[in-house]
């Protein structure tokens, strides 16, 4: 990316791998802090979207299995003491 305008005009067109390559290239090359920050923001957004889709896909494929057991429903002794002290 030659300048900020070109970066912003094209960044949303790139997939996760392309943005990661641009980020790596910027780290190895000019190391412009504003470019690094923007590329990292976009990379994290794309990665989070992919990971979220993978999580939902895995959950959907397991929908026929038993749900996890609920956690304990009573307060721990230390929390009971705090509740009593607060009234």
Secondary structure by P-SEA (a helix, b strand, c coil): cccaaaaaaccccccaaaaaaaaaaaaaccccaaaaaaaaaaaaaaaaaaaaaaaaaaaaaaccccccccccccccaaaaaaaaaac
